[in-house]
Amino acid sequence: MKVCLNSNLGQEYLKKADEIRVRDFNNVDIIPDLIEKYPDATIVLNEPFSRWITEEDLQKLKTTNILCKNKFILCLRDLTYVDFYKENDIKFYYGYPVSSFFQLDALADLGVCYVRLDAPLFFDLDKVKKYGVPVRAVPNVSYIDGIRRINGVLGT
C-alpha cells in the first residue's frame, strides 16, 4: 500500500508520502520544488478540469515527466490525449471509478497504471486481478453507487 498526500500539507507529513498529489493543474509550477524537497515521491497531477488542454500544457506535462524522472502520474478526466501520454511515457489512470468489465477491459487496453473500482467490480476482485492492473483506492472515500446493502453502507 502506498500513501498519497495532498501537496498543501506540511513538510512533516509530505516527507512520509510515497505519492504527492497536486490537485490543480494551475499549480503545475510547484512540481519542481516538490521534486527537489521529496525526491523519492511520485507526483500525481490532476488533468485540468476547467479548460481545454493546450499544446503548451502538453509540452509542460512532457517536461514535468522528464523532471520527475518518470515518477509522475496523471489522473485523467477524459481520455482525449492518451496517445500523447503514451508516446511520452507519461503514466496515467482514469480518475473516475470503473463499474463494468467492459470499462475495465478498455482501460487495461489503453495502458492505465491503476484503476479505481466501483460496485459491482469491487466485490469481484478475483476477476479484476486477472487484468493485471493495480487497484487504486481511497479508503476514507466511498463512491456513491446507489446500491443499498444490509449493513446500511451506500457505495463501495
C-alpha positions in Angstrom: 0.0 0.0 0.0 1.2 3.5 -0.8 0.4 6.7 0.9 -0.7 9.6 -1.3 -1.0 13.0 0.3 -2.1 16.4 -1.0 0.7 18.9 -1.7 -0.7 21.5 0.6 0.1 19.5 3.7 3.0 20.3 5.9 6.6 19.1 5.3 6.4 16.7 8.3 3.7 14.8 6.5 4.9 15.1 2.9 8.3 13.6 3.8 6.5 10.3 4.7 4.4 10.2 1.4 5.0 7.8 -1.4 3.0 10.0 -3.7 2.2 13.7 -3.5 -0.9 14.8 -5.3 -1.1 18.2 -6.9 -4.9 18.8 -7.2 -4.9 21.7 -9.6 -3.2 21.8 -13.0 -2.8 25.5 -12.5 -0.3 24.6 -9.7 1.9 22.6 -12.1 4.7 25.1 -11.4 5.1 23.9 -7.8 6.2 20.5 -9.0 9.9 21.3 -9.4 10.0 22.4 -5.8 8.2 19.2 -4.7 10.7 17.1 -6.7 13.6 18.9 -5.0 12.2 18.5 -1.5 10.8 15.0 -1.9 13.0 13.2 -4.5 11.7 9.7 -3.6 8.0 10.6 -4.0 5.9 10.2 -7.1 4.0 13.2 -8.2 0.3 12.7 -9.1 -1.3 15.6 -11.0 -5.0 16.1 -11.9 -5.6 16.8 -15.5 -7.2 20.3 -15.9 -10.9 20.2 -15.4 -11.9 23.7 -16.1 -10.4 24.3 -19.5 -9.1 22.7 -22.7 -5.6 21.4 -22.7 -3.4 23.5 -25.0 -0.3 22.4 -26.9 1.7 24.4 -24.3 0.1 22.3 -21.5 1.1 19.1 -23.2 4.7 20.3 -23.5 4.6 21.3 -19.9 3.5 17.8 -18.9 6.2 16.2 -21.1 8.8 18.4 -19.4 7.4 17.6 -15.9 7.6 13.9 -16.6 11.3 14.3 -17.5 12.0 16.4 -14.4 10.3 13.8 -12.3 12.4 11.0 -13.9 9.2 9.2 -14.8 7.9 9.3 -11.2 4.9 11.3 -12.5 1.3 10.1 -12.9 -1.7 11.9 -14.4 -5.2 11.5 -13.1 -7.3 11.9 -16.2 -10.7 13.5 -16.6 -11.1 12.2 -20.1 -9.0 10.1 -22.5 -8.5 12.6 -25.3 -4.8 12.8 -25.1 -3.9 9.3 -24.1 -1.8 8.8 -27.3 0.3 11.8 -26.4 0.8 10.5 -22.9 1.8 7.0 -24.1 4.2 8.4 -26.7 5.9 10.4 -24.0 5.9 7.6 -21.3 3.6 9.6 -19.0 1.8 7.2 -16.7 -1.9 7.8 -16.3 -5.1 6.5 -14.8 -8.8 7.4 -15.3 -9.9 9.4 -12.3 -13.5 8.0 -12.2 -14.4 4.7 -10.8 -14.9 1.7 -13.1 -18.1 -0.3 -12.7 -18.1 -2.8 -15.5 -15.7 -5.3 -17.0 -16.3 -3.6 -20.4 -14.8 -0.4 -19.0 -12.0 -2.3 -17.2 -11.1 -4.1 -20.4 -10.9 -0.8 -22.4 -8.8 0.9 -19.7 -6.4 -2.1 -19.4 -6.0 -2.0 -23.2 -5.2 1.7 -23.1 -2.4 1.0 -20.6 -3.6 2.7 -17.4 -1.2 2.3 -14.4 -4.2 2.0 -12.0 -7.9 1.6 -11.9 -10.4 2.9 -9.4 -13.2 0.4 -8.8 -16.9 0.8 -8.0 -19.6 -1.8 -7.5 -20.1 -4.4 -8.7 -16.4 -4.9 -9.7 -15.2 -4.0 -6.2 -16.9 -7.2 -5.0 -15.4 -9.4 -7.7 -11.7 -8.8 -7.1 -10.6 -12.3 -8.2 -11.8 -11.5 -11.8 -10.4 -7.9 -11.6 -7.0 -9.3 -10.6 -6.7 -11.3 -13.9 -6.5 -7.9 -15.8 -3.1 -7.3 -14.1 -3.9 -3.6 -13.4 -3.3 -2.4 -9.8 -6.3 -1.1 -8.0 -6.1 2.5 -6.6 -8.4 3.1 -3.7 -9.1 5.9 -1.3 -10.0 4.1 2.0 -11.8 7.1 3.5 -14.0 7.9 0.4 -16.8 5.7 -0.8 -18.2 6.1 -4.3 -22.0 6.5 -4.3 -23.4 3.7 -6.4 -26.9 3.7 -5.1 -26.8 0.0 -4.1 -28.4 -0.5 -0.7 -26.7 -3.0 1.5 -27.9 -4.8 4.6 -25.3 -3.0 6.6 -26.6 0.4 5.5 -23.5 1.4 3.6 -24.1 3.1 0.3 -21.2 2.9 -2.1 -18.0 0.9 -2.3 
